[in-house]
Amino acid sequence: MELDELRQLSEGDLRLKERETREEIFRFRLKLRTNQLSNPSGYQKARKQLARILTLIGKKSAESSQAKAAEQASDA
């Protein structure tokens, strides 16, 4: 999935994608340890994908907390 497509997703969808990617990394790691992994680049791609997803989740949660703080400041 491209970065632009990830940016379009909501925070809940990103959490779901994070869980799926973590499971994928687990399966890659298992295959790697049992010498059944034929394409090691998939493991690296999945790890990078997880890093992108976690970065976007952090940005979205920071944006939402800033919006809440601004909303509270305007109410006061």
C-alpha distances in whole Angstrom, upper triangle without the diagonal:
4,7,8,6,7,10,11,11,15,16,16,13,12,15,14,10,12,15,12,11,15,16,14,15,19,19,18,21,23,22,23,26,28,27,25,22,22,18,18,16,13,15,14,11,10,13,11,8,11,13,11,10,14,15,13,15,18,18,18,21,23,23,24,27,28,28,30,32,33,34,36,38,38,40,42
4,5,5,6,9,10,11,15,16,18,15,13,16,16,13,14,17,16,14,17,19,17,18,21,22,20,23,26,25,25,29,30,29,27,24,24,20,20,17,15,17,15,12,12,14,12,9,12,13,10,11,14,14,13,15,18,17,17,20,22,21,23,26,27,27,29,31,32,33,35,37,37,39,41
4,5,5,6,9,10,13,14,16,14,12,15,16,13,14,17,16,14,17,20,18,19,22,23,22,24,27,27,27,30,32,31,29,26,26,23,22,18,17,18,16,13,13,14,11,9,11,11,8,9,12,11,9,13,15,14,14,17,19,18,20,23,23,24,26,28,28,30,32,33,34,36,38
4,5,5,7,9,12,14,17,14,13,16,17,14,16,19,18,17,20,23,21,22,25,26,25,27,30,30,30,33,35,34,33,29,29,26,25,22,20,21,20,16,17,18,15,12,15,15,11,11,15,13,11,14,16,14,14,18,19,18,20,23,23,23,25,27,27,28,31,32,32,35,37
4,5,5,7,11,13,14,11,11,14,14,12,14,17,16,15,19,20,19,20,24,24,24,26,29,28,29,32,34,33,31,28,28,25,25,22,19,21,20,16,16,17,15,12,14,15,11,11,14,14,11,14,17,15,15,18,20,19,20,23,24,23,26,28,28,29,32,33,33,35,38
4,5,5,9,10,12,9,7,11,12,9,11,14,14,13,16,18,17,18,21,22,22,24,26,27,27,30,32,32,30,27,27,24,24,21,18,19,18,15,14,15,13,10,11,12,8,7,11,11,8,10,13,12,12,15,17,16,17,20,21,21,23,26,26,27,29,31,31,33,35
4,6,8,9,12,10,9,13,14,12,13,17,17,16,19,21,21,21,24,26,25,27,30,30,30,33,35,35,34,30,31,28,27,24,22,22,21,18,17,18,15,13,13,13,10,9,12,10,7,9,12,10,9,13,14,13,15,18,18,18,21,23,23,24,27,28,28,30,33
4,7,10,12,10,10,13,14,13,15,18,17,17,20,22,22,23,26,27,27,29,31,32,32,35,37,37,35,32,32,29,29,26,24,24,23,20,19,20,18,15,16,17,13,12,14,14,10,12,15,13,11,15,16,15,15,19,20,19,21,24,24,24,27,28,28,30,33
4,7,8,6,6,10,10,10,12,14,14,15,18,19,19,21,23,25,25,27,29,30,31,33,35,35,33,31,31,28,28,25,23,23,23,20,18,19,18,14,14,15,13,10,13,13,10,10,13,13,10,13,16,14,14,18,19,18,20,23,24,24,26,28,28,30,32
4,5,5,6,9,10,10,12,14,15,16,18,20,21,22,24,26,27,28,30,31,32,34,36,37,35,33,34,31,30,28,25,25,25,22,20,21,20,16,16,17,14,11,13,13,10,9,12,12,8,11,14,12,12,15,17,16,17,20,21,21,23,25,26,26,29
4,5,5,6,9,10,10,12,14,15,16,19,20,21,22,24,25,26,29,30,31,33,35,36,34,32,33,31,29,27,25,24,24,21,19,19,18,15,14,15,13,10,10,11,8,6,9,10,7,8,11,11,10,13,15,15,16,19,20,20,22,24,25,26,28
4,5,5,6,9,10,11,13,14,15,17,19,20,21,23,25,26,27,29,30,32,34,35,33,31,33,30,29,28,25,24,24,22,19,20,20,17,15,16,15,11,12,14,12,9,12,13,10,11,15,15,13,15,18,18,18,21,23,22,24,26,27,28,30
4,5,5,6,9,10,11,12,14,16,16,18,20,21,23,24,26,27,28,30,32,33,31,29,30,28,27,25,22,22,22,20,17,18,18,14,13,15,14,10,12,14,11,10,14,14,12,13,17,16,15,18,21,20,21,24,25,25,27,29,30,30,33
4,5,5,6,9,10,10,12,14,15,16,18,20,21,22,24,25,26,28,30,31,29,27,28,26,25,23,20,19,19,17,14,15,14,11,10,12,10,6,8,10,8,7,10,12,10,11,14,15,15,17,19,19,20,23,24,25,27,29,30,31,33
4,5,5,6,9,10,11,13,14,15,17,19,20,21,23,25,25,27,29,30,29,27,29,26,25,24,21,20,20,18,15,15,16,13,10,12,12,8,9,11,10,8,11,13,11,12,15,16,15,17,20,20,21,23,25,25,27,29,30,31,33
4,5,5,6,9,10,11,12,14,16,17,19,20,21,23,24,26,28,29,27,25,27,25,24,23,20,19,20,18,15,16,16,13,11,14,14,10,11,14,13,11,15,16,15,15,19,19,18,21,23,23,24,27,28,28,30,32,33,34,36
4,5,5,6,9,10,10,12,14,15,16,18,20,21,22,24,26,27,25,23,24,22,21,20,16,16,17,14,11,13,13,10,9,12,11,8,10,13,11,11,14,16,15,16,19,20,19,22,24,24,25,28,29,30,31,34,35,35,38
4,5,5,6,9,10,10,12,14,15,16,18,20,21,22,24,25,24,22,24,22,20,19,16,15,15,14,10,11,12,9,6,9,10,6,7,11,11,9,12,15,14,15,18,19,19,21,23,24,25,27,29,29,31,33,34,35,37
4,5,5,6,9,10,11,13,14,15,17,19,20,21,23,24,23,21,23,22,21,20,17,15,17,15,12,12,14,12,9,12,13,10,11,14,14,12,15,18,17,17,20,22,21,23,26,26,27,29,31,31,32,35,36,37,39
4,5,5,6,9,10,11,12,14,15,17,18,20,21,23,21,19,21,19,18,18,14,14,15,14,10,12,14,11,9,13,14,11,13,16,16,15,18,20,19,20,23,24,24,26,28,29,29,32,34,34,35,38,39,40,42
4,5,5,6,9,10,10,12,14,15,16,18,20,21,19,17,19,17,15,15,11,10,12,10,7,8,10,8,6,10,11,9,11,14,14,14,16,19,19,20,22,24,24,26,28,29,30,32,34,34,36,38,39,40,42
4,5,5,6,9,10,10,12,14,15,16,18,20,19,17,19,18,16,16,13,11,12,12,8,8,11,10,7,10,12,11,11,15,16,15,17,19,20,20,22,24,24,26,28,29,30,32,34,35,36,38,40,40,42
4,5,5,6,9,10,11,12,14,15,17,18,17,15,18,17,16,16,13,11,14,14,10,11,14,12,11,14,16,14,15,18,19,18,20,23,23,23,26,27,27,29,31,32,33,35,37,37,38,41,43,43,45
4,5,5,6,9,10,11,12,14,16,16,15,13,15,13,13,13,10,8,11,11,7,9,12,11,10,14,15,14,15,18,19,19,21,23,23,24,27,28,29,30,33,34,34,36,38,39,40,42,44,45,47
4,5,5,6,9,10,10,12,14,15,14,12,14,13,11,12,9,6,9,9,6,7,10,10,9,12,14,14,14,17,19,18,20,23,23,24,26,28,29,30,32,34,34,36,38,39,40,42,44,45,47
4,5,5,6,9,10,11,12,14,13,12,15,15,13,14,12,9,12,13,10,10,14,14,12,15,17,16,17,20,21,21,22,25,26,26,28,30,31,32,34,36,36,38,40,41,42,44,46,46,48
4,5,5,6,8,10,11,12,11,10,13,13,12,14,11,9,13,13,11,12,16,15,14,17,19,18,19,22,24,23,25,28,28,29,31,33,33,34,37,38,39,41,43,43,44,47,48,49,51
4,5,5,6,9,10,10,9,7,10,9,8,10,8,6,9,11,9,10,13,14,13,16,18,18,19,22,23,23,25,28,28,29,31,33,34,35,37,39,39,41,43,44,45,47,49,50,51
4,5,5,6,9,10,10,9,12,12,10,12,11,7,10,13,11,11,14,15,14,16,19,19,19,22,24,24,25,28,29,29,31,34,34,35,37,39,40,41,43,44,45,47,49,50,51
4,5,5,6,9,8,9,12,13,12,15,13,11,14,16,14,14,18,18,17,20,22,22,22,25,27,27,28,31,32,32,34,36,37,38,40,42,42,44,46,47,48,50,52,52,54
4,5,5,6,5,5,9,10,10,13,11,10,13,15,14,15,18,19,18,21,23,23,24,27,28,28,30,33,33,34,36,38,39,40,42,43,44,46,48,49,50,52,54,55,56
4,6,5,6,5,9,9,8,11,11,9,12,14,13,14,17,18,18,20,23,23,24,26,28,28,30,32,33,34,36,38,39,40,42,43,44,46,48,49,50,52,54,55,56
4,6,8,8,12,13,11,15,15,12,15,17,16,16,20,21,20,22,25,25,25,28,30,30,31,34,35,35,37,39,40,41,43,45,45,47,49,50,51,53,55,56,57
4,6,8,11,13,13,16,16,14,17,20,18,19,22,23,23,25,28,28,28,31,33,32,34,37,38,38,40,42,43,44,46,48,48,50,52,53,54,56,58,59,60
4,6,8,11,10,14,14,13,16,18,18,19,22,23,23,25,27,28,29,31,33,33,35,37,38,39,41,43,44,45,47,49,49,51,53,54,55,57,59,60,61
4,6,9,10,14,13,13,16,17,17,18,21,22,22,25,27,27,28,31,32,32,34,36,37,38,40,42,43,44,46,48,48,50,52,53,54,56,58,59,61
4,6,6,10,9,9,12,14,14,15,18,19,19,22,23,24,25,28,29,30,31,34,34,35,38,39,40,42,44,45,46,48,49,51,52,54,55,57,58
4,6,9,9,10,13,14,15,17,19,20,21,23,24,25,27,29,30,31,33,35,36,37,39,41,42,43,45,46,48,49,51,52,54,55,57,58,60
4,6,6,8,10,11,12,14,16,16,18,20,21,22,24,26,27,28,30,32,33,34,36,38,39,40,42,43,45,47,48,49,51,52,54,55,57
4,5,5,7,9,10,11,13,15,16,18,19,21,22,24,25,26,28,30,31,32,34,36,37,38,40,42,43,44,46,47,49,50,52,54,55
4,5,5,6,9,10,11,12,14,16,17,18,20,21,23,24,26,27,29,30,32,33,35,36,38,39,41,42,44,45,47,48,50,51,53
4,5,5,6,9,10,10,12,14,15,16,18,20,21,22,24,26,27,28,30,32,33,35,36,37,39,41,42,43,45,47,48,49,51
4,5,5,6,9,10,11,13,14,15,17,19,20,21,23,25,26,27,29,31,32,33,35,36,38,39,41,42,44,45,47,48,50
4,5,5,6,9,10,11,13,14,15,17,19,20,21,23,25,26,27,29,31,32,33,35,36,38,39,41,42,44,45,47,48
4,5,5,6,9,10,11,12,14,15,17,18,20,21,23,24,26,27,29,30,32,33,35,36,38,39,41,42,44,45,47
4,5,5,6,9,10,10,12,14,15,16,18,20,21,22,24,26,27,29,30,32,33,35,36,37,39,41,42,43,45
4,5,5,6,9,10,11,12,14,15,17,19,20,21,23,25,26,27,29,30,32,33,35,36,38,39,41,42,44
4,5,5,6,9,10,11,13,14,15,17,19,20,21,23,25,26,27,29,30,32,33,35,36,38,39,41,42
4,5,5,6,9,10,11,12,14,15,17,18,20,21,23,24,26,27,29,30,32,33,35,36,38,39,41
4,5,5,6,9,10,10,12,14,15,16,18,20,21,22,24,26,27,29,30,31,33,35,36,38,39
4,5,5,6,9,10,11,12,14,15,17,18,20,21,23,24,26,27,29,30,32,33,35,36,38
4,6,5,6,9,10,11,12,14,15,17,18,20,21,23,24,26,27,29,30,32,33,35,36
4,5,5,6,9,10,11,12,14,15,17,18,20,21,23,24,26,27,29,30,32,33,35
4,5,5,6,9,10,11,12,14,15,16,18,20,21,22,24,26,27,29,30,32,33
4,5,5,6,9,10,11,12,14,15,17,18,20,21,23,24,26,27,29,30,32
4,5,5,6,9,10,10,12,14,15,16,18,20,21,22,24,26,27,29,30
4,5,5,6,8,10,11,12,14,15,17,18,20,21,23,24,26,27,29
4,6,5,6,9,10,11,12,14,15,16,18,20,21,22,24,26,27
4,6,5,6,9,10,11,12,14,15,16,18,20,21,23,24,26
4,5,5,6,9,10,11,12,14,15,16,18,20,21,23,25
4,5,5,6,9,10,11,12,14,15,17,18,20,21,23
4,5,5,6,9,10,11,12,14,15,16,18,20,21
4,5,5,6,9,10,11,12,14,15,17,18,20
4,5,5,6,9,10,10,12,14,15,17,19
4,5,5,6,9,10,11,12,14,15,17
4,5,5,6,8,10,10,12,14,15
4,5,5,6,9,10,11,12,14
4,5,5,6,9,10,11,12
4,5,5,6,9,10,11
4,5,5,6,9,10
4,5,5,6,9
4,5,5,6
4,5,5
4,6
4
